[in-house]
Amino acid sequence: MINMIQFLEQNPSVVSLLKENKASLIGITELEQKAILDSFDEELCIENRLWN
């Protein structure tokens, strides 16, 4: 799963496709996929707060 997260960090366009349900992660459950996507949302919130 770490490799999957690293891939998504390097390819943010795939994260967008996942959020739009235009792509899926093979071998990852729906719950795991939701957790991964939620973590990307949380990272963006933290980054934005640091810059404000």
PQR file with spaces between the fields and no chain letter, atoms N, CA, C, O and H, PARSE charges and radii, in Angstrom:
ATOM       1  N    MET     1       0.823   -1.188    0.000 -0.4000 1.5000
ATOM       2  CA   MET     1       0.000    0.000    0.000 -0.0000 2.0000
ATOM       3  C    MET     1       0.869    1.255    0.000  0.5500 1.7000
ATOM       4  O    MET     1       0.467    2.284   -0.542 -0.5500 1.4000
ATOM       5  N    ILE     2       2.047    1.181    0.597 -0.4000 1.5000
ATOM       6  CA   ILE     2       2.943    2.333    0.618 -0.0000 2.0000
ATOM       7  C    ILE     2       3.324    2.734   -0.801  0.5500 1.7000
ATOM       8  O    ILE     2       3.387    3.921   -1.121 -0.5500 1.4000
ATOM       9  H    ILE     2       2.374    0.345    1.037  0.4000 1.0000
ATOM      10  N    ASN     3       3.578    1.740   -1.651 -0.4000 1.5000
ATOM      11  CA   ASN     3       3.911    2.045   -3.055 -0.0000 2.0000
ATOM      12  C    ASN     3       2.758    2.753   -3.749  0.5500 1.7000
ATOM      13  O    ASN     3       2.973    3.652   -4.561 -0.5500 1.4000
ATOM      14  H    ASN     3       3.527    0.776   -1.390  0.4000 1.0000
ATOM      15  N    MET     4       1.535    2.347   -3.427 -0.4000 1.5000
ATOM      16  CA   MET     4       0.348    2.965   -4.022 -0.0000 2.0000
ATOM      17  C    MET     4       0.261    4.432   -3.611  0.5500 1.7000
ATOM      18  O    MET     4      -0.009    5.295   -4.445 -0.5500 1.4000
ATOM      19  H    MET     4       1.360    1.616   -2.767  0.4000 1.0000
ATOM      20  N    ILE     5       0.487    4.716   -2.338 -0.4000 1.5000
ATOM      21  CA   ILE     5       0.418    6.088   -1.845 -0.0000 2.0000
ATOM      22  C    ILE     5       1.521    6.937   -2.463  0.5500 1.7000
ATOM      23  O    ILE     5       1.287    8.088   -2.832 -0.5500 1.4000
ATOM      24  H    ILE     5       0.707    4.014   -1.660  0.4000 1.0000
ATOM      25  N    GLN     6       2.724    6.374   -2.577 -0.4000 1.5000
ATOM      26  CA   GLN     6       3.816    7.103   -3.212 -0.0000 2.0000
ATOM      27  C    GLN     6       3.480    7.418   -4.667  0.5500 1.7000
ATOM      28  O    GLN     6       3.754    8.516   -5.151 -0.5500 1.4000
ATOM      29  H    GLN     6       2.914    5.439   -2.278  0.4000 1.0000
ATOM      30  N    PHE     7       2.890    6.455   -5.355 -0.4000 1.5000
ATOM      31  CA   PHE     7       2.481    6.683   -6.742 -0.0000 2.0000
ATOM      32  C    PHE     7       1.467    7.826   -6.823  0.5500 1.7000
ATOM      33  O    PHE     7       1.571    8.696   -7.688 -0.5500 1.4000
ATOM      34  H    PHE     7       2.668    5.562   -4.962  0.4000 1.0000
ATOM      35  N    LEU     8       0.491    7.819   -5.920 -0.4000 1.5000
ATOM      36  CA   LEU     8      -0.535    8.865   -5.933 -0.0000 2.0000
ATOM      37  C    LEU     8       0.048   10.231   -5.601  0.5500 1.7000
ATOM      38  O    LEU     8      -0.401   11.241   -6.145 -0.5500 1.4000
ATOM      39  H    LEU     8       0.407    7.112   -5.217  0.4000 1.0000
ATOM      40  N    GLU     9       1.035   10.279   -4.721 -0.4000 1.5000
ATOM      41  CA   GLU     9       1.689   11.546   -4.408 -0.0000 2.0000
ATOM      42  C    GLU     9       2.401   12.108   -5.632  0.5500 1.7000
ATOM      43  O    GLU     9       2.442   13.322   -5.827 -0.5500 1.4000
ATOM      44  H    GLU     9       1.400    9.459   -4.279  0.4000 1.0000
ATOM      45  N    GLN    10       2.955   11.239   -6.444 -0.4000 1.5000
ATOM      46  CA   GLN    10       3.681   11.673   -7.638 -0.0000 2.0000
ATOM      47  C    GLN    10       2.753   11.920   -8.823  0.5500 1.7000
ATOM      48  O    GLN    10       3.162   12.530   -9.811 -0.5500 1.4000
ATOM      49  H    GLN    10       2.922   10.252   -6.285  0.4000 1.0000
ATOM      50  N    ASN    11       1.504   11.450   -8.735 -0.4000 1.5000
ATOM      51  CA   ASN    11       0.543   11.576   -9.829 -0.0000 2.0000
ATOM      52  C    ASN    11      -0.797   12.098   -9.306  0.5500 1.7000
ATOM      53  O    ASN    11      -1.768   11.345   -9.245 -0.5500 1.4000
ATOM      54  H    ASN    11       1.172   10.954   -7.932  0.4000 1.0000
ATOM      55  N    PRO    12      -0.860   13.366   -8.932 -0.5600 1.5000
ATOM      56  CA   PRO    12      -2.090   13.911   -8.357  0.2800 2.0000
ATOM      57  C    PRO    12      -3.292   13.849   -9.303  0.5500 1.7000
ATOM      58  O    PRO    12      -4.435   13.895   -8.848 -0.5500 1.4000
ATOM      59  N    SER    13      -3.052   13.746  -10.596 -0.4000 1.5000
ATOM      60  CA   SER    13      -4.176   13.644  -11.531 -0.0000 2.0000
ATOM      61  C    SER    13      -4.940   12.339  -11.315  0.5500 1.7000
ATOM      62  O    SER    13      -6.149   12.282  -11.542 -0.5500 1.4000
ATOM      63  H    SER    13      -2.124   13.708  -10.966  0.4000 1.0000
ATOM      64  N    VAL    14      -4.243   11.297  -10.880 -0.4000 1.5000
ATOM      65  CA   VAL    14      -4.907   10.015  -10.595 -0.0000 2.0000
ATOM      66  C    VAL    14      -5.797   10.165   -9.368  0.5500 1.7000
ATOM      67  O    VAL    14      -6.875    9.574   -9.307 -0.5500 1.4000
ATOM      68  H    VAL    14      -3.262   11.343  -10.695  0.4000 1.0000
ATOM      69  N    VAL    15      -5.353   10.953   -8.389 -0.4000 1.5000
ATOM      70  CA   VAL    15      -6.178   11.194   -7.200 -0.0000 2.0000
ATOM      71  C    VAL    15      -7.489   11.855   -7.623  0.5500 1.7000
ATOM      72  O    VAL    15      -8.557   11.501   -7.124 -0.5500 1.4000
ATOM      73  H    VAL    15      -4.477   11.433   -8.439  0.4000 1.0000
ATOM      74  N    SER    16      -7.403   12.802   -8.530 -0.4000 1.5000
ATOM      75  CA   SER    16      -8.615   13.473   -9.035 -0.0000 2.0000
ATOM      76  C    SER    16      -9.541   12.478   -9.711  0.5500 1.7000
ATOM      77  O    SER    16     -10.754   12.520   -9.504 -0.5500 1.4000
ATOM      78  H    SER    16      -6.535   13.089   -8.934  0.4000 1.0000
ATOM      79  N    LEU    17      -8.983   11.584  -10.518 -0.4000 1.5000
ATOM      80  CA   LEU    17      -9.809   10.567  -11.180 -0.0000 2.0000
ATOM      81  C    LEU    17     -10.475    9.643  -10.174  0.5500 1.7000
ATOM      82  O    LEU    17     -11.629    9.253  -10.354 -0.5500 1.4000
ATOM      83  H    LEU    17      -7.998   11.550  -10.687  0.4000 1.0000
ATOM      84  N    LEU    18      -9.756    9.292   -9.120 -0.4000 1.5000
ATOM      85  CA   LEU    18     -10.327    8.441   -8.083 -0.0000 2.0000
ATOM      86  C    LEU    18     -11.482    9.139   -7.381  0.5500 1.7000
ATOM      87  O    LEU    18     -12.511    8.521   -7.106 -0.5500 1.4000
ATOM      88  H    LEU    18      -8.819    9.608   -8.973  0.4000 1.0000
ATOM      89  N    LYS    19     -11.315   10.421   -7.092 -0.4000 1.5000
ATOM      90  CA   LYS    19     -12.368   11.187   -6.416 -0.0000 2.0000
ATOM      91  C    LYS    19     -13.612   11.303   -7.287  0.5500 1.7000
ATOM      92  O    LYS    19     -14.729   11.367   -6.772 -0.5500 1.4000
ATOM      93  H    LYS    19     -10.480   10.923   -7.315  0.4000 1.0000
ATOM      94  N    GLU    20     -13.425   11.331   -8.598 -0.4000 1.5000
ATOM      95  CA   GLU    20     -14.547   11.435   -9.541 -0.0000 2.0000
ATOM      96  C    GLU    20     -15.108   10.068   -9.917  0.5500 1.7000
ATOM      97  O    GLU    20     -16.000    9.970  -10.759 -0.5500 1.4000
ATOM      98  H    GLU    20     -12.518   11.279   -9.016  0.4000 1.0000
ATOM      99  N    ASN    21     -14.585    9.012   -9.293 -0.4000 1.5000
ATOM     100  CA   ASN    21     -14.989    7.629   -9.589 -0.0000 2.0000
ATOM     101  C    ASN    21     -14.759    7.249  -11.043  0.5500 1.7000
ATOM     102  O    ASN    21     -15.509    6.454  -11.609 -0.5500 1.4000
ATOM     103  H    ASN    21     -13.861    9.092   -8.608  0.4000 1.0000
ATOM     104  N    LYS    22     -13.724    7.815  -11.645 -0.4000 1.5000
ATOM     105  CA   LYS    22     -13.357    7.478  -13.017 -0.0000 2.0000
ATOM     106  C    LYS    22     -12.195    6.488  -13.058  0.5500 1.7000
ATOM     107  O    LYS    22     -11.770    6.053  -14.129 -0.5500 1.4000
ATOM     108  H    LYS    22     -13.115    8.460  -11.185  0.4000 1.0000
ATOM     109  N    ALA    23     -11.688    6.139  -11.870 -0.4000 1.5000
ATOM     110  CA   ALA    23     -10.603    5.165  -11.750 -0.0000 2.0000
ATOM     111  C    ALA    23     -10.794    4.427  -10.428  0.5500 1.7000
ATOM     112  O    ALA    23     -11.531    4.878   -9.552 -0.5500 1.4000
ATOM     113  H    ALA    23     -12.033    6.493  -11.001  0.4000 1.0000
ATOM     114  N    SER    24     -10.128    3.300  -10.301 -0.4000 1.5000
ATOM     115  CA   SER    24     -10.173    2.563   -9.043 -0.0000 2.0000
ATOM     116  C    SER    24      -8.805    1.942   -8.794  0.5500 1.7000
ATOM     117  O    SER    24      -7.983    1.821   -9.702 -0.5500 1.4000
ATOM     118  H    SER    24      -9.530    2.934  -11.014  0.4000 1.0000
ATOM     119  N    LEU    25      -8.587    1.561   -7.568 -0.4000 1.5000
ATOM     120  CA   LEU    25      -7.320    0.954   -7.175 -0.0000 2.0000
ATOM     121  C    LEU    25      -7.520   -0.550   -7.044  0.5500 1.7000
ATOM     122  O    LEU    25      -8.254   -1.007   -6.168 -0.5500 1.4000
ATOM     123  H    LEU    25      -9.254    1.660   -6.831  0.4000 1.0000
ATOM     124  N    ILE    26      -6.878   -1.310   -7.902 -0.4000 1.5000
ATOM     125  CA   ILE    26      -6.995   -2.766   -7.884 -0.0000 2.0000
ATOM     126  C    ILE    26      -6.300   -3.309   -6.642  0.5500 1.7000
ATOM     127  O    ILE    26      -5.169   -2.932   -6.338 -0.5500 1.4000
ATOM     128  H    ILE    26      -6.282   -0.939   -8.614  0.4000 1.0000
ATOM     129  N    GLY    27      -6.982   -4.192   -5.933 -0.4000 1.5000
ATOM     130  CA   GLY    27      -6.413   -4.806   -4.743 -0.0000 2.0000
ATOM     131  C    GLY    27      -6.627   -3.988   -3.482  0.5500 1.7000
ATOM     132  O    GLY    27      -6.163   -4.374   -2.409 -0.5500 1.4000
ATOM     133  H    GLY    27      -7.902   -4.498   -6.180  0.4000 1.0000
ATOM     134  N    ILE    28      -7.325   -2.862   -3.595 -0.4000 1.5000
ATOM     135  CA   ILE    28      -7.614   -1.996   -2.449 -0.0000 2.0000
ATOM     136  C    ILE    28      -9.128   -2.003   -2.237  0.5500 1.7000
ATOM     137  O    ILE    28      -9.893   -1.810   -3.182 -0.5500 1.4000
ATOM     138  H    ILE    28      -7.702   -2.549   -4.466  0.4000 1.0000
ATOM     139  N    THR    29      -9.552   -2.225   -1.004 -0.4000 1.5000
ATOM     140  CA   THR    29     -10.990   -2.236   -0.729 -0.0000 2.0000
ATOM     141  C    THR    29     -11.547   -0.816   -0.834  0.5500 1.7000
ATOM     142  O    THR    29     -10.800    0.162   -0.842 -0.5500 1.4000
ATOM     143  H    THR    29      -8.931   -2.383   -0.236  0.4000 1.0000
ATOM     144  N    GLU    30     -12.855   -0.727   -0.912 -0.4000 1.5000
ATOM     145  CA   GLU    30     -13.509    0.574   -1.000 -0.0000 2.0000
ATOM     146  C    GLU    30     -13.207    1.417    0.249  0.5500 1.7000
ATOM     147  O    GLU    30     -12.993    2.625    0.152 -0.5500 1.4000
ATOM     148  H    GLU    30     -13.462   -1.522   -0.905  0.4000 1.0000
ATOM     149  N    LEU    31     -13.193    0.779    1.397 -0.4000 1.5000
ATOM     150  CA   LEU    31     -12.901    1.479    2.648 -0.0000 2.0000
ATOM     151  C    LEU    31     -11.455    1.994    2.665  0.5500 1.7000
ATOM     152  O    LEU    31     -11.200    3.121    3.090 -0.5500 1.4000
ATOM     153  H    LEU    31     -13.368   -0.203    1.475  0.4000 1.0000
ATOM     154  N    GLU    32     -10.521    1.172    2.205 -0.4000 1.5000
ATOM     155  CA   GLU    32      -9.121    1.588    2.138 -0.0000 2.0000
ATOM     156  C    GLU    32      -8.951    2.751    1.158  0.5500 1.7000
ATOM     157  O    GLU    32      -8.217    3.702    1.429 -0.5500 1.4000
ATOM     158  H    GLU    32     -10.728    0.256    1.860  0.4000 1.0000
ATOM     159  N    GLN    33      -9.639    2.663    0.016 -0.4000 1.5000
ATOM     160  CA   GLN    33      -9.545    3.727   -0.976 -0.0000 2.0000
ATOM     161  C    GLN    33     -10.075    5.036   -0.397  0.5500 1.7000
ATOM     162  O    GLN    33      -9.484    6.095   -0.611 -0.5500 1.4000
ATOM     163  H    GLN    33     -10.235    1.891   -0.204  0.4000 1.0000
ATOM     164  N    LYS    34     -11.191    4.966    0.338 -0.4000 1.5000
ATOM     165  CA   LYS    34     -11.745    6.164    0.952 -0.0000 2.0000
ATOM     166  C    LYS    34     -10.759    6.752    1.951  0.5500 1.7000
ATOM     167  O    LYS    34     -10.581    7.969    2.005 -0.5500 1.4000
ATOM     168  H    LYS    34     -11.670    4.106    0.512  0.4000 1.0000
ATOM     169  N    ALA    35     -10.118    5.901    2.740 -0.4000 1.5000
ATOM     170  CA   ALA    35      -9.141    6.379    3.728 -0.0000 2.0000
ATOM     171  C    ALA    35      -7.955    7.056    3.040  0.5500 1.7000
ATOM     172  O    ALA    35      -7.468    8.089    3.499 -0.5500 1.4000
ATOM     173  H    ALA    35     -10.261    4.913    2.697  0.4000 1.0000
ATOM     174  N    ILE    36      -7.501    6.472    1.948 -0.4000 1.5000
ATOM     175  CA   ILE    36      -6.383    7.061    1.200 -0.0000 2.0000
ATOM     176  C    ILE    36      -6.780    8.430    0.656  0.5500 1.7000
ATOM     177  O    ILE    36      -6.028    9.395    0.792 -0.5500 1.4000
ATOM     178  H    ILE    36      -7.897    5.633    1.574  0.4000 1.0000
ATOM     179  N    LEU    37      -7.953    8.518    0.043 -0.4000 1.5000
ATOM     180  CA   LEU    37      -8.396    9.797   -0.518 -0.0000 2.0000
ATOM     181  C    LEU    37      -8.620   10.834    0.573  0.5500 1.7000
ATOM     182  O    LEU    37      -8.300   12.008    0.389 -0.5500 1.4000
ATOM     183  H    LEU    37      -8.564    7.734   -0.068  0.4000 1.0000
ATOM     184  N    ASP    38      -9.168   10.408    1.707 -0.4000 1.5000
ATOM     185  CA   ASP    38      -9.357   11.331    2.832 -0.0000 2.0000
ATOM     186  C    ASP    38      -8.022   11.872    3.316  0.5500 1.7000
ATOM     187  O    ASP    38      -7.923   13.042    3.685 -0.5500 1.4000
ATOM     188  H    ASP    38      -9.428    9.454    1.856  0.4000 1.0000
ATOM     189  N    SER    39      -6.996   11.034    3.319 -0.4000 1.5000
ATOM     190  CA   SER    39      -5.684   11.492    3.783 -0.0000 2.0000
ATOM     191  C    SER    39      -5.117   12.551    2.839  0.5500 1.7000
ATOM     192  O    SER    39      -4.429   13.469    3.286 -0.5500 1.4000
ATOM     193  H    SER    39      -7.076   10.083    3.019  0.4000 1.0000
ATOM     194  N    PHE    40      -5.396   12.437    1.548 -0.4000 1.5000
ATOM     195  CA   PHE    40      -4.934   13.464    0.617 -0.0000 2.0000
ATOM     196  C    PHE    40      -5.666   14.775    0.863  0.5500 1.7000
ATOM     197  O    PHE    40      -5.065   15.844    0.751 -0.5500 1.4000
ATOM     198  H    PHE    40      -5.956   11.692    1.185  0.4000 1.0000
ATOM     199  N    ASP    41      -6.951   14.715    1.195 -0.4000 1.5000
ATOM     200  CA   ASP    41      -7.703   15.929    1.523 -0.0000 2.0000
ATOM     201  C    ASP    41      -7.140   16.579    2.779  0.5500 1.7000
ATOM     202  O    ASP    41      -6.998   17.801    2.827 -0.5500 1.4000
ATOM     203  H    ASP    41      -7.439   13.847    1.286  0.4000 1.0000
ATOM     204  N    GLU    42      -6.816   15.786    3.796 -0.4000 1.5000
ATOM     205  CA   GLU    42      -6.271   16.316    5.041 -0.0000 2.0000
ATOM     206  C    GLU    42      -4.912   16.959    4.810  0.5500 1.7000
ATOM     207  O    GLU    42      -4.621   18.002    5.395 -0.5500 1.4000
ATOM     208  H    GLU    42      -6.931   14.793    3.757  0.4000 1.0000
ATOM     209  N    GLU    43      -4.076   16.364    3.972 -0.4000 1.5000
ATOM     210  CA   GLU    43      -2.769   16.944    3.683 -0.0000 2.0000
ATOM     211  C    GLU    43      -2.925   18.310    3.032  0.5500 1.7000
ATOM     212  O    GLU    43      -2.168   19.230    3.343 -0.5500 1.4000
ATOM     213  H    GLU    43      -4.312   15.516    3.496  0.4000 1.0000
ATOM     214  N    LEU    44      -3.889   18.457    2.139 -0.4000 1.5000
ATOM     215  CA   LEU    44      -4.093   19.737    1.482 -0.0000 2.0000
ATOM     216  C    LEU    44      -4.549   20.786    2.485  0.5500 1.7000
ATOM     217  O    LEU    44      -4.123   21.938    2.398 -0.5500 1.4000
ATOM     218  H    LEU    44      -4.504   17.710    1.886  0.4000 1.0000
ATOM     219  N    CYS    45      -5.390   20.423    3.420 -0.4000 1.5000
ATOM     220  CA   CYS    45      -5.852   21.359    4.440 -0.0000 2.0000
ATOM     221  C    CYS    45      -4.696   21.815    5.305  0.5500 1.7000
ATOM     222  O    CYS    45      -4.589   23.000    5.618 -0.5500 1.4000
ATOM     223  H    CYS    45      -5.736   19.487    3.490  0.4000 1.0000
ATOM     224  N    ILE    46      -3.842   20.908    5.692 -0.4000 1.5000
ATOM     225  CA   ILE    46      -2.696   21.256    6.533 -0.0000 2.0000
ATOM     226  C    ILE    46      -1.762   22.190    5.783  0.5500 1.7000
ATOM     227  O    ILE    46      -1.294   23.178    6.349 -0.5500 1.4000
ATOM     228  H    ILE    46      -3.929   19.945    5.438  0.4000 1.0000
ATOM     229  N    GLU    47      -1.483   21.894    4.518 -0.4000 1.5000
ATOM     230  CA   GLU    47      -0.603   22.750    3.722 -0.0000 2.0000
ATOM     231  C    GLU    47      -1.186   24.142    3.590  0.5500 1.7000
ATOM     232  O    GLU    47      -0.463   25.130    3.714 -0.5500 1.4000
ATOM     233  H    GLU    47      -1.863   21.091    4.058  0.4000 1.0000
ATOM     234  N    ASN    48      -2.485   24.235    3.338 -0.4000 1.5000
ATOM     235  CA   ASN    48      -3.115   25.534    3.165 -0.0000 2.0000
ATOM     236  C    ASN    48      -3.066   26.356    4.452  0.5500 1.7000
ATOM     237  O    ASN    48      -2.889   27.573    4.392 -0.5500 1.4000
ATOM     238  H    ASN    48      -3.072   23.432    3.237  0.4000 1.0000
ATOM     239  N    ARG    49      -3.217   25.721    5.608 -0.4000 1.5000
ATOM     240  CA   ARG    49      -3.166   26.442    6.866 -0.0000 2.0000
ATOM     241  C    ARG    49      -1.770   26.993    7.137  0.5500 1.7000
ATOM     242  O    ARG    49      -1.628   28.056    7.740 -0.5500 1.4000
ATOM     243  H    ARG    49      -3.361   24.732    5.656  0.4000 1.0000
ATOM     244  N    LEU    50      -0.757   26.286    6.702 -0.4000 1.5000
ATOM     245  CA   LEU    50       0.610   26.755    6.934 -0.0000 2.0000
ATOM     246  C    LEU    50       0.913   28.013    6.130  0.5500 1.7000
ATOM     247  O    LEU    50       1.712   28.848    6.554 -0.5500 1.4000
ATOM     248  H    LEU    50      -0.873   25.421    6.213  0.4000 1.0000
ATOM     249  N    TRP    51       0.282   28.147    4.985 -0.4000 1.5000
ATOM     250  CA   TRP    51       0.577   29.277    4.127 -0.0000 2.0000
ATOM     251  C    TRP    51      -0.288   30.495    4.425  0.5500 1.7000
ATOM     252  O    TRP    51       0.013   31.590    3.950 -0.5500 1.4000
ATOM     253  H    TRP    51      -0.367   27.469    4.640  0.4000 1.0000
ATOM     254  N    ASN    52      -1.349   30.330    5.194 -0.4000 1.5000
ATOM     255  CA   ASN    52      -2.246   31.468    5.500 -0.0000 2.0000
ATOM     256  C    ASN    52      -1.707   32.354    6.572  0.5500 1.7000
ATOM     257  O    ASN    52      -2.345   33.343    6.934 -0.5500 1.4000
ATOM     258  H    ASN    52      -1.594   29.440    5.579  0.4000 1.0000
